[in-house]
């Protein structure tokens, strides 16, 4: 609690009859292992054509396969590919 509330003002933390102590038995932790991920590109059609062309140009910079596919999709929307 010192880390979260350095100014104090909280009761002592101990497994005894106090507001926090009654909740200590309910605290649990969970470890998750991420095994897959999936992302979605959202292309705003409300953006101007020059803005979308700029995005398409920037998608070339990282050179990753997913960026290339996203760029092809965006250019297809613009009628350029």
C-alpha positions in Angstrom: 0.0 0.0 0.0 2.9 2.4 0.6 3.6 2.2 -3.2 0.0 2.8 -4.2 -0.9 5.3 -1.4 2.3 6.8 -0.1 0.4 9.5 1.8 -1.1 6.8 4.1 -4.7 7.0 5.3 -5.3 3.3 5.0 -5.7 0.7 7.8 -2.8 -1.6 8.6 -2.7 -4.7 6.3 -2.8 -7.9 8.3 -5.0 -11.0 8.1 -7.1 -9.8 11.1 -10.6 -8.4 11.5 -10.1 -5.1 9.6 -11.6 -4.0 6.2 -8.6 -5.2 4.2 -7.7 -8.3 6.2 -11.1 -9.8 5.4 -10.4 -9.6 1.7 -6.8 -11.1 1.8 -8.1 -14.6 1.4 -9.9 -13.6 -1.9 -6.8 -12.3 -3.6 -5.6 -14.5 -6.4 -3.3 -14.2 -9.4 -3.5 -15.5 -12.9 -0.8 -16.2 -15.4 -1.8 -16.2 -19.0 0.2 -17.5 -21.9 -0.6 -15.8 -25.2 -0.5 -18.4 -28.0 -1.9 -16.4 -30.9 -2.8 -12.9 -31.9 -4.9 -11.4 -34.5 -5.1 -7.8 -35.6 -7.5 -5.8 -37.7 -6.7 -2.8 -39.8 -9.4 -0.2 -39.9 -9.2 2.1 -42.9 -11.3 5.2 -42.4 -13.1 6.1 -45.5 -13.7 9.5 -44.0 -10.0 10.3 -44.6 -9.0 12.3 -47.6 -7.4 10.6 -50.5 -4.0 12.3 -49.9 -4.1 11.1 -46.3 -4.8 7.5 -47.3 -2.0 7.7 -50.0 0.3 8.9 -47.2 -0.7 5.9 -45.0 0.0 3.6 -48.0 3.5 5.1 -48.4 4.2 4.7 -44.7 3.1 1.1 -44.8 6.1 0.4 -47.1 8.6 1.5 -44.4 8.7 -1.4 -42.0 8.7 -4.0 -44.8 6.8 -6.6 -43.0 4.5 -8.9 -44.9 1.4 -7.8 -42.9 2.1 -4.2 -43.8 2.4 -5.1 -47.5 -1.0 -6.8 -47.5 -2.5 -3.9 -45.7 -1.0 -1.5 -48.2 -2.4 -3.6 -51.1 -5.8 -3.5 -49.6 -5.7 0.3 -49.1 -4.5 0.9 -52.6 -7.3 -1.3 -53.9 -9.8 0.9 -52.1 -8.2 3.9 -53.8 -8.3 2.2 -57.2 -4.5 2.3 -57.6 -3.8 -1.4 -57.5 
